[in-house]
Amino acid sequence: MDNTHLLIQSSDLKEVKSLLNQILNRPKEDLSQKLYTVKEASSLFKVTELTVRNKIKAGEIKAFKIGDSVRIKHEEIFNSLQEVKSIKYKRKA
């Protein structure tokens, strides 16, 4: 009898389950320590780099310098995004 279906042995099934568990349970990337460049921040905000630099100068986004480059913490990026969204959708009285 020609069986066209593949039989999965229990040992193979256990191996597949083990691999899936490893994938599902691997630690998520810790973004709290991630630093963004002005270019990365501008692409997240969908604005120009100049706009991000102006927001930094105005104090709306906190950033710091490492050598000649400017870096922005992950939490600052997303705090700023939340503020932009809340301002954008505020009701006008």
N, C-alpha and C positions, 0 to 999 in steps of 0.2 A: 504494500500500500504506500503510495507516494503522498506524504504529508507535506504540504507547502507551508504550513504554519510552524513557526519556531517555538520550541518548547523552552521555557525559562526554568532552569533548575533553581531549587531553593537557595543554593549557595550564591548563584548569580543575583538572585533577588535580594538577598541580604547585603551583597556588595553595593548594589544600586541604592538601597535604602540608606546604607552607611554614607555613601557619597552625597546623597541628597541632604541628609542631616548635617553633614559638614558644611555644605553650601549655605543652608538655611541658618545655621547657628554661628557662622563666623562673625566676629565682631564688626560692627558698623564703623565706618571711618569717623574718627573724632574730629569734627570740624571746629571745635571751640578754639583750637590753637592755629587754625589755618589763617594765613596772611594772603591778601590779594594785592596785586599791583593796581595802579590806576587804570591800566588798559583792561584788566579783568573786571574791575568794578564797573567801568563804563559799559562793557558788554552786558553785564548783569542788569544794569539800570536802563540799558538801551538808549544811552546818551553819549555825547562826545567825551573824550578824555578831558577837554578843557572845562566842560561842565562839572565833572567830578573834582577837578583841581579847584575850581571856583567855590564849590560846596565845602571843600576842605579849608580853604582860606577864610570863608565866612563862618567856619566853626560848626557847620551843619553835619559834617562827617568828621569824626576824630581819626587822625592818621598820625603816623610817625615815620621818621626817616631812618633808613639803614644805609649808611654811606650816602650815595647820591640818589638812591631810589626811595620812593614813598611807598609805604605799606599800610594796608587797612585791615583791621581784625575782622574776622567773620561776623561776630556779633554786631559790630558797628555797621557793616553792610546791611544786615537784615533788620536792624533797628531802624536804619534810615529808610529802608524799603517799606516798613510798616507805617512810618510817619508819612511818607509820600502817599500811600494808599489811603490813610485816614483823612488826610487833607483833601485828596482828590474826590473822595466820596462824601465829604461833609455836606450836610444840607444847608442850603442858603436860606437865611431867615427872611 
